[in-house]
């Protein structure tokens, strides 16, 4: 639910939550005043999902204060609804943690520690060591995105709007595969002329410290082969998705409703497409795993570039790819040795 559609009491509470007063030592602490813009955007989005859930159950009483609508039963029902959409345990943990932060911001005088047991229980469901061996390579994901756009160009994707949606999805997949340092919230909030800038024959990405997780500015050129696809999307397909609505802020990826698409909705779209093509749902975050695994498998000697590509500030985050690369190289050497040994034998009785 967009902020403009929130109940008035929720809107006022969020505006007040961002008014910090560090000089008043007796005032209630308002953590939202210290949140980075990207954090605020994420939490507002997830709170909007919460409000939409309440509205879908006819539980969104606009006359009530935001905290008065929060009960243990409704939180559990909300988690179940999100799980039914295919969200992983880790996503559910992040979602509920975000909601708890928002509740603390909107009603700072209340004690929200009663949500911690549910969060801890969800965390026990998170797989700490995932097997990404069945992930498609990052090259296959990039080729999928390009193939979707080319499929639209030959006129086989259905109605004008269906073509625009498929082209948008293809461009999203190709861009994320090409520059996997972007996370879901980064790529869905790209604005033309701000985060995406035309530079001669190619497009360049640029994200400030506030935009990126870890507070590290990132950017760089996109592959030149994507330039005509981006041009075509901006000039032809994106206007179709806008539905003649005013282009308020130049957000690159537009939903079928003519508004900037939400990260959650875009991730769901990508999951459906990858499952149809690869028989395995690939969420947007797994593009990062696909990148690390692909480099470790196909070019183990250069696995050291993974932290720079993915923006890992701590080498331990990329450690699993180093281990995989070493193991893969060892197995390749073993196979080569076995082939040489087999070739040196003249027959079954050779010693």
C-alpha positions as CSV (number, residue, x, y, z in Angstrom):
1,X,0.0,0.0,0.0
2,X,1.6,3.3,-1.1
3,X,2.2,5.9,1.6
4,X,-0.4,8.2,0.1
5,X,-3.0,5.5,0.7
6,X,-2.1,4.9,4.3
7,X,-4.7,5.9,7.0
8,X,-4.1,9.4,8.1
9,X,-3.1,8.4,11.6
10,X,-0.4,6.1,10.2
11,X,0.9,8.9,7.9
12,X,1.1,11.4,10.8
13,X,2.8,8.8,13.0
14,X,5.5,8.2,10.4
15,X,6.1,11.9,9.8
16,X,6.5,12.4,13.6
17,X,8.7,9.3,13.9
18,X,11.3,11.0,11.7
19,X,11.5,14.2,13.8
20,X,14.4,13.5,16.1
21,X,15.3,15.8,19.0
22,X,18.8,14.9,20.3
23,X,18.8,18.1,22.5
24,X,15.9,16.9,24.6
25,X,17.4,14.2,26.8
26,X,14.0,13.4,28.4
27,X,12.1,12.8,25.1
28,X,11.3,9.3,23.8
29,X,14.0,8.0,21.5
30,X,13.0,8.1,17.8
31,X,15.3,5.7,15.9
32,X,13.7,6.5,12.5
33,X,15.3,9.9,12.6
34,X,18.7,8.3,12.3
35,X,17.8,5.7,9.6
36,X,19.3,6.1,6.2
37,X,17.0,7.0,3.3
38,X,17.3,3.5,1.8
39,X,16.4,1.9,5.2
40,X,13.4,4.2,5.5
41,X,12.3,3.3,2.0
42,X,12.6,-0.5,2.7
43,X,10.7,-0.3,6.0
44,X,7.9,1.9,4.6
45,X,7.5,-0.6,1.8
46,X,7.2,-3.5,4.2
47,X,4.9,-1.6,6.4
48,X,2.8,-0.9,3.3
49,X,2.6,-4.7,2.7
50,X,1.4,-5.1,6.3
51,X,-1.3,-2.5,5.8
52,X,-2.4,-4.2,2.6
53,X,-2.6,-7.5,4.5
54,X,-4.9,-5.9,7.1
55,X,-7.0,-4.3,4.4
56,X,-7.4,-7.6,2.6
57,X,-8.8,-9.1,5.9
58,X,-11.1,-6.1,6.6
59,X,-8.9,-5.3,9.7
60,X,-7.6,-1.9,8.6
61,X,-9.6,0.4,10.9
62,X,-8.5,3.9,9.9
63,X,-9.7,5.3,13.3
64,X,-7.4,3.1,15.3
65,X,-3.8,4.0,16.1
66,X,-1.2,1.9,14.2
67,X,-0.2,0.0,17.4
68,X,-3.8,-0.9,18.2
69,X,-4.0,-3.1,15.1
70,X,-1.0,-5.2,16.0
71,X,-1.8,-8.5,17.7
72,X,0.1,-11.8,18.0
73,X,-2.6,-13.5,16.0
74,X,-2.5,-11.0,13.2
75,X,1.3,-11.1,13.0
76,X,1.2,-14.9,12.8
77,X,-1.5,-14.8,10.1
78,X,0.6,-12.3,8.2
79,X,3.7,-14.5,8.3
80,X,1.6,-17.4,7.0
81,X,0.3,-15.3,4.2
82,X,3.8,-14.2,3.2
83,X,5.0,-17.8,3.4
84,X,2.2,-18.9,1.1
85,X,3.6,-16.5,-1.5
86,X,6.8,-18.6,-1.7
87,X,8.9,-16.4,0.6
88,X,11.8,-18.2,2.2
89,X,12.3,-18.3,6.0
90,X,15.1,-15.8,5.7
91,X,12.9,-13.3,3.8
92,X,10.2,-13.8,6.5
93,X,12.7,-13.0,9.2
94,X,13.8,-9.9,7.4
95,X,10.2,-8.9,6.9
96,X,9.1,-9.3,10.6
97,X,12.3,-7.6,11.8
98,X,11.5,-4.7,9.6
99,X,7.9,-4.5,10.9
100,X,9.2,-4.6,14.5
101,X,11.4,-1.6,13.7
102,X,8.5,0.3,12.1
103,X,6.2,-0.5,15.1
104,X,8.9,0.8,17.4
105,X,9.2,4.0,15.3
106,X,5.4,4.6,15.1
107,X,4.8,3.8,18.8
108,X,8.1,4.3,20.6
109,X,6.6,4.4,24.1
110,X,5.5,0.7,23.8
111,X,7.5,-2.4,24.5
112,X,7.8,-4.5,21.3
113,X,10.0,-7.2,22.7
114,X,7.0,-9.6,22.7
115,X,7.8,-10.1,18.9
116,X,11.2,-11.5,19.6
117,X,10.2,-15.1,20.3
118,X,8.5,-15.3,16.9
119,X,11.5,-13.9,15.2
120,X,13.9,-16.3,17.0
121,X,11.6,-19.2,16.0
122,X,11.7,-18.1,12.3
123,X,15.4,-17.9,12.4
124,X,15.7,-21.5,13.4
125,X,14.0,-22.3,10.0
126,X,16.7,-20.5,8.1
127,X,19.1,-22.8,6.4
128,X,22.6,-21.6,7.3
129,X,24.4,-23.5,4.5
130,X,22.5,-23.4,1.2
131,X,23.3,-25.6,-1.7
132,X,23.5,-23.4,-4.8
133,X,24.7,-26.2,-7.1
134,X,21.4,-26.3,-9.0
135,X,21.5,-22.5,-9.7
136,X,21.8,-21.6,-13.4
137,X,25.0,-19.8,-14.2
138,X,25.1,-16.0,-14.3
139,X,25.6,-16.2,-18.1
140,X,22.5,-18.3,-18.5
141,X,20.5,-15.8,-16.5
142,X,21.8,-12.9,-18.6
143,X,21.0,-14.8,-21.8
144,X,17.5,-15.5,-20.5
145,X,16.9,-11.7,-20.0
146,X,18.1,-10.9,-23.5
147,X,16.1,-13.8,-25.0
148,X,12.9,-12.4,-23.4
149,X,13.4,-9.0,-24.9
150,X,14.2,-10.4,-28.3
151,X,11.1,-12.6,-28.1
152,X,9.1,-9.4,-27.7
153,X,10.8,-7.7,-30.6
154,X,9.6,-10.5,-33.0
155,X,6.0,-9.9,-31.9
156,X,5.3,-13.2,-30.1
157,X,4.5,-12.0,-26.6
158,X,0.7,-11.1,-26.9
159,X,-0.9,-7.7,-26.3
160,X,0.9,-4.4,-26.3
161,X,0.8,-4.4,-22.5
162,X,1.9,-8.0,-22.2
163,X,4.9,-7.2,-24.5
164,X,5.8,-4.3,-22.3
165,X,5.7,-6.4,-19.1
166,X,7.8,-9.2,-20.7
167,X,10.3,-6.7,-22.0
168,X,10.6,-5.0,-18.6
169,X,11.2,-8.4,-17.0
170,X,13.8,-9.3,-19.5
171,X,15.7,-6.0,-19.1
172,X,15.5,-6.4,-15.3
173,X,17.0,-9.9,-15.4
174,X,19.8,-8.9,-17.9
175,X,20.8,-5.8,-15.9
176,X,20.8,-7.7,-12.6
177,X,22.9,-10.5,-14.1
178,X,25.3,-8.1,-15.7
179,X,25.8,-6.0,-12.5
180,X,24.9,-8.3,-9.5
181,X,26.2,-5.8,-7.0
182,X,22.7,-4.4,-7.1
183,X,20.2,-5.8,-4.6
184,X,16.5,-6.0,-5.1
185,X,15.8,-2.6,-3.6
186,X,18.6,-0.9,-5.6
187,X,17.5,-2.0,-9.0
188,X,13.8,-1.5,-8.5
189,X,14.4,2.1,-7.4
190,X,16.7,3.1,-10.3
191,X,15.7,6.5,-11.7
192,X,16.5,7.6,-15.2
193,X,19.0,10.4,-15.2
194,X,19.9,9.9,-11.6
195,X,21.0,6.3,-11.1
196,X,21.0,5.4,-14.8
197,X,22.8,7.9,-17.1
198,X,23.5,7.7,-20.8
199,X,27.2,8.1,-21.4
200,X,28.1,8.1,-25.1
201,X,27.3,4.6,-26.5
202,X,26.5,3.0,-23.2
203,X,24.6,3.5,-20.0
204,X,26.3,4.1,-16.6
205,X,25.0,3.2,-13.2
206,X,25.7,5.3,-10.1
207,X,24.6,4.8,-6.6
208,X,25.5,7.0,-3.6
209,X,26.5,5.9,-0.1
210,X,22.9,6.3,1.0
211,X,21.6,4.0,-1.7
212,X,23.8,1.0,-1.1
213,X,23.9,-1.5,1.7
214,X,27.1,-1.1,3.7
215,X,27.3,2.6,2.9
216,X,29.6,2.2,-0.1
217,X,29.0,4.1,-3.3
218,X,28.9,1.8,-6.4
219,X,28.5,2.3,-10.1
220,X,30.1,1.7,-13.5
221,X,29.0,1.1,-17.1
222,X,26.5,-1.5,-18.2
223,X,27.5,-3.8,-21.1
224,X,27.3,-1.8,-24.3
225,X,25.1,-4.6,-25.9
226,X,22.3,-3.6,-23.5
227,X,22.3,0.0,-24.8
228,X,19.7,-0.6,-27.6
229,X,17.6,-2.7,-25.3
230,X,17.5,0.1,-22.6
231,X,16.8,2.7,-25.3
232,X,13.9,0.7,-26.7
233,X,12.4,0.0,-23.2
234,X,12.6,3.7,-22.2
235,X,11.2,5.0,-25.5
236,X,8.7,2.3,-26.5
237,X,7.8,-0.1,-23.7
238,X,7.9,2.0,-20.5
239,X,5.4,4.6,-21.8
240,X,2.9,1.7,-22.3
241,X,3.3,0.6,-18.7
242,X,2.8,4.2,-17.5
243,X,-0.8,4.0,-18.8
244,X,-0.7,7.7,-19.7
245,X,0.0,8.7,-16.1
246,X,2.5,11.4,-15.4
247,X,6.1,10.3,-15.1
248,X,6.6,11.6,-11.6
249,X,10.2,10.7,-10.7
250,X,11.6,8.8,-13.7
251,X,11.7,5.4,-12.0
252,X,12.9,2.9,-14.6
253,X,10.9,-0.2,-13.8
254,X,7.1,0.4,-13.9
255,X,4.4,-2.0,-12.7
256,X,1.3,-3.0,-14.8
257,X,-0.6,-0.4,-12.8
258,X,1.4,2.5,-14.1
259,X,3.4,3.1,-10.9
260,X,7.0,2.3,-9.8
261,X,7.0,-1.4,-9.2
262,X,7.6,-2.7,-5.6
263,X,10.7,-4.8,-5.0
264,X,8.6,-7.6,-3.6
265,X,6.4,-7.7,-6.7
266,X,9.4,-7.6,-9.0
267,X,11.1,-10.4,-7.2
268,X,7.9,-12.5,-7.4
269,X,7.8,-11.9,-11.2
270,X,11.4,-13.0,-11.6
271,X,10.8,-16.1,-9.5
272,X,8.0,-17.2,-11.7
273,X,10.0,-16.7,-14.9
274,X,13.1,-18.5,-13.7
275,X,11.1,-21.4,-12.4
276,X,9.4,-21.7,-15.8
277,X,12.7,-21.7,-17.7
278,X,15.1,-23.5,-15.3
279,X,12.7,-25.6,-13.2
280,X,14.1,-23.8,-10.2
281,X,12.9,-20.5,-8.7
282,X,15.8,-18.0,-8.6
283,X,15.1,-15.1,-6.4
284,X,16.8,-11.7,-7.1
285,X,19.3,-12.2,-4.2
286,X,20.4,-15.6,-5.7
287,X,21.8,-13.7,-8.7
288,X,24.7,-12.9,-6.4
289,X,25.2,-16.6,-5.5
290,X,25.0,-17.5,-9.2
291,X,27.8,-14.9,-9.9
292,X,30.1,-16.3,-7.2
293,X,29.4,-19.9,-8.1
294,X,29.9,-19.3,-11.8
295,X,33.2,-17.5,-11.4
296,X,34.4,-20.2,-8.9
297,X,33.5,-23.0,-11.3
298,X,34.4,-21.5,-14.7
299,X,37.4,-19.3,-13.8
300,X,38.6,-20.4,-10.3
301,X,41.9,-18.7,-10.8
302,X,40.1,-15.3,-10.7
303,X,37.7,-16.0,-7.9
304,X,39.4,-13.1,-6.0
305,X,37.3,-10.7,-8.0
306,X,34.0,-11.9,-6.4
307,X,34.2,-9.5,-3.4
308,X,34.6,-6.5,-5.7
309,X,31.9,-7.6,-8.0
310,X,29.3,-8.2,-5.3
311,X,30.5,-5.4,-3.0
312,X,31.5,-7.6,0.0
313,X,33.3,-5.5,2.5
314,X,34.3,-8.6,4.5
315,X,36.3,-11.3,2.8
316,X,34.5,-13.9,5.0
317,X,31.3,-13.2,3.1
318,X,32.9,-14.6,-0.1
319,X,34.8,-17.3,1.7
320,X,32.5,-20.1,0.5
321,X,33.3,-19.2,-3.2
322,X,37.1,-19.5,-2.5
323,X,36.5,-22.9,-0.9
324,X,34.4,-24.0,-3.9
325,X,37.0,-22.8,-6.4
326,X,39.8,-24.7,-4.6
327,X,37.7,-27.8,-4.5
328,X,36.7,-27.5,-8.1
329,X,40.2,-27.0,-9.2
330,X,41.4,-30.0,-7.1
331,X,38.7,-32.2,-8.7
332,X,39.7,-31.1,-12.1
333,X,43.4,-32.0,-11.4
334,X,42.2,-35.4,-10.0
335,X,40.2,-36.1,-13.2
336,X,43.2,-35.2,-15.3
337,X,45.4,-37.5,-13.3
338,X,43.0,-40.3,-13.6
339,X,42.7,-39.8,-17.4
340,X,46.5,-40.0,-17.7
341,X,46.6,-43.1,-15.6
342,X,43.9,-44.8,-17.7
343,X,45.7,-43.8,-20.8
344,X,49.0,-45.3,-19.6
345,X,47.4,-48.7,-19.1
346,X,47.4,-51.1,-22.1
347,X,44.4,-53.3,-21.1
348,X,42.4,-54.7,-18.2
349,X,45.4,-56.9,-17.1
350,X,47.9,-54.1,-17.2
351,X,49.8,-53.5,-14.0
